[in-house]
Amino acid sequence: MPLQQVRLETFDPELDSQRLRDWLRRPHVARWWGDCVQQFEDLRSFSRETHAVIVADEAPVGYLCWQRPPQDELV
């Protein structure tokens, strides 16, 4: 069955924290993100406007975070 809809939903710490913890513990995720405990604490401190849950066909399938790089990194 083809994918119907993909969207971003605001990350809600109360609803999404356990899911994010579980994702960060998975080996294929930990390989890129490192220590899941530290990463989780860092991610929870982000502003609500800078991270989201990726939802495909009404199922949460991923996490997205972004930041504006400092000006000196853009040069």
Secondary structure, DSSP 4 states (H G I P E B T S, - for coil): -----EEEEE--HHHHHHHHHHHHHSHHHHHHH--HHHHHHHHHTS-GGGEEEEEETTEEEEEEE--PPPHHHH-
